[in-house]
Amino acid sequence: MLRKFSVTFILLLVFSFSVTLLGIESAQVYFPGTLESFWVYEDQDGNEFTRVAIEGEEIAGKTYPAFSYEPELEDWAEYSPFIRPGLYNVSDAGITLVAKDEIGKALQARLKKETDILIDIMKREAPPDAGIDVDIEVKGHDHSFLLPNTITINEEWDVNQFEVDVKMRFRGGGAPEDLQSVINFTITETGIIFGAETVETPAGKFEDCLKVEYRTETTAAMTPAPPPDEVESPGETVTTVWYAPNIGIVKFHQETNYIFLEMIPDDEGLPVPPGPKIVTYELKRYEIKPAE
């Protein structure tokens, strides 16, 4: 009986200690940013970019450290704040990114590519004088909540939310002057920590990496409203990031579906390029400078 009690007591102590460590572990451990630290990432096609920790700036009395990138991003449709964060803030709540303008540019670029595909398809059947003017407006919050300070497994949190209005005005081809279609998208992104994993990359083997999934959920309202059975759900993006203690991001995997084009039913027969687009980055080399 004594032996059984002793083993049980020891297990309880170990469990309690583990929970305590989990509770006091700061998200900053997974997001180091000492000046002149650098990280080199490589995608599945061998393309590289380098992130460097630089001096940040002060916004509304808060200090926001920053990163610079080489080479600079050429196509905003390829942007993700999780692999290319700019300004960020460390607080008692956790890690917050300042990426409103960047995410807005990315959403505009993505939807512009999608509407261009649709316009190109429609022009093949439309009269020569027909055309479509597209206006895309993005409204959202200034901050994205990257990681909570208290690491809790399987507990979801809100990362950010954006409203996107896509207005398409039809001209020529016998269309009425005021003919237009408006789609209002609400894109909500959430995060969830699945646990710790060991990750191997070209930079080495990293243990106890946080595996975090960021997932969008999109709703759409159309004016004029089509019959419910003529529209599919908008496409979503799923991003998985692995954070190594005292190193930062060591692996990034993202599957991006069309937002707007996914709403067109397959039986319409439109030659829409297949999705999703899959991108993976792995840490190739790095150097974390010691804190002063």
C-alpha positions, -999 to +999 in steps of 0.1 A: +000+000+000+028+024+009+046+017-024+014+023-044+009+056-026+045+067-032+043+060-069+010+079-072+023+108-051+054+111-073+033+110-105+011+138-091+042+159-083+056+154-118+022+163-134+018+194-113+053+205-121+047+201-159+014+220-157+032+248-138+059+250-165+033+252-192+015+279-174+045+302-169+062+296-203+062+328-223+053+330-260+084+352-264+105+320-260+091+309-294+096+343-311+131+357-303+141+390-319+174+402-306+189+427-330+209+414-359+197+379-354+189+363-388+170+333-403+173+320-438+143+300-452+140+279-483+108+268-500+100+236-518+114+250-551+148+261-536+139+298-534+153+315-503+147+346-483+164+361-452+148+376-422+168+400-400+158+415-366+161+453-368+153+483-348+115+488-346+094+518-338+070+532-312+033+533-318+009+548-293+034+544-265+042+508-273+075+495-286+072+473-317+104+454-327+107+446-364+121+424-391+135+432-425+136+408-455+159+401-485+148+399-512+117+419-508+084+403-517+075+410-553+039+395-554+017+405-526-006+376-533+022+354-519+023+372-486+016+356-452+021+374-419+031+341-402+063+337-423+070+373-430+060+393-399+070+429-399+063+449-367+053+430-336+047+436-299+054+415-269+030+420-239+015+401-210-011+389-234+013+374-259+028+381-294+008+406-316+016+414-352+010+448-368+001+438-404-031+455-414-017+471-446+002+440-456-027+416-451-050+441-469-026+443-499-023+405-499-061+400-500-065+426-527-038+409-548-053+374-543-088+385-552-076+406-581-060+375-596-092+355-591-114+382-607-089+385-636-093+348-642-131+351-642-131+381-665-107+364-690-131+334-691-162+356-695-146+377-723-144+346-745-182+344-747-191+381-743-195+407-771-163+426-780-174+458-763-183+441-730-162+446-699-161+444-662-146+470-637-136+455-604-131+474-571-118+456-540-118+472-506-104+456-474-113+466-439-098+450-408-081+453-375-046+467-371-033+437-350-031+400-355-028+379-323+000+355-332+005+336-299-010+338-265+014+342-236+001+311-218+006+281-240-025+259-238-030+229-259-062+226-281-075+259-270-086+281-299-082+319-300-091+347-325-062+359-346-079+385-367-110+394-388-113+412-421-141+425-442-136+425-479-160+441-505-157+431-541-177+452-565-180+442-602-196+467-626-206+454-660-204+477-690-211+473-727-224+442-743-260+454-739-258+454-701-278+481-682-257+510-670-263+503-634-257+466-635-233+455-608-226+426-584-213+430-549-198+403-527-192+410-490-167+386-475-161+382-438-128+364-431-122+352-396-088+336-387-083+315-356-053+298-341-049+265-321-018+249-306-018+211-312+012+203-290+050+198-293+068+179-321+104+173-332+111+189-365+140+183-389+150+210-414+182+217-434+192+238-404+191+208-380+168+189-357+147+209-333+128+194-303+098+206-284+085+227-313+050+242-309+028+231-337+003+258-344-025+258-370-041+290-383-073+285-402-096+310-419-134+307-420-151+328-446-187+338-451-201+356-482-231+378-489-240+386-525-260+415-540-281+406-559-285+373-540-284+342-562-304+310-554-287+291-526-280+260-547-261+281-573-232+291-550-206+271-532-188+281-500-157+304-503-123+288-502-102+288-471-065+289-461-049+266-436-014+275-423+007+253-400+037+268-382+063+251-361+080+273-335+112+261-318+121+274-283+147+302-285+149+299-323+115+309-337+098+296-368+116+265-382+089+253-406+059+268-424+032+250-444+003+267-461-026+254-483-044+283-499-077+278-518-094+304-540-117+326-520-140+338-547-136+312-575-144+283-551-180+297-550-186+288-586-201+253-588-182+227-607-211+220-630-208+255-645-179+240-666-157+271-662-120+263-668-108+274-634-072+265-625-070+237-598-062+244-562-051+246-535-018+262-537+007+246-513+038+264-500+063+250-475+093+269-460+120+253-438+148+269-419+181+265-437+204+284-414+202+310-387+220+329-359+204+341-327+223+370-311+226+370-273+204+394-255+224+423-240 
